[in-house]
Amino acid sequence: MIRLYVLLGLFISIVTSSIFLDFYQLPKGKPLTPPNPSYPLGTYINGENMINVNAVAIVNTLVFGSIVGILETLLSVTYGVIAGIIGGKVRTTMVRVADSINSIPRLPFLLSIALFYGIPTGTSLKANFFVTAIVVALTGWPLFARQIAEVIYTQSIGKSLRIIIKRIPIRIGFHVLGVKQTIQLIIPSAIDGISTYTAMGVIGGVGDPRYPTLTTLLNTASHLIPDWWLFLIPAIFRGIILILLQLLADEIRRI
């Protein structure tokens, strides 16, 4: 438990400080100034303090992960519960549908979809932040849905379908899974969302300039290799965020 509290405290500290620095602007400087005592993380291509730039990127990255995590969990639990409760051929068919979606190469599929609602700029693809989060969630839920369907089906064996069906399916799912298992679904889904968005950004240049994330910073710095602080520091922050989320999920699983 002590380790969980330490990890949770560290994560909350990063989130709180990032939100604060999202609103509180530190002094700007000369564009592309390397890290120094006046600008510990250097300055951005427009002279903005990289402390503020990274803070905004961290907040937006976590918002994206949260949207994907919540949506994927809701969809997977709802679908898995319905399949698990009904059982029989319907369950088999629904599981096969989930397996079919899982078999599609996800990243090329997402990049293809992004071409329909995104705006090519020559070097990148401007795609709405929230639409992208929804699309990522809609392609990531089948893996967890299949697992939930098996859990619910096992729990429902020997019980009257009429008694079970009186309750709202999604409530049954969260009740059977429990709070701990639900959190264990949300956190991996959030990690999945952040990682997928990073892949879409690095490979396809997908991003939304209005909501810069750590991925956006990596893309911006792709042609500015000598200015190492533009990509190395965001990459470190991204690694810290993902590691903390994974460690939190592991600790919650041990409770």
Disulfide bonds with the S-S distance in Angstrom:
none
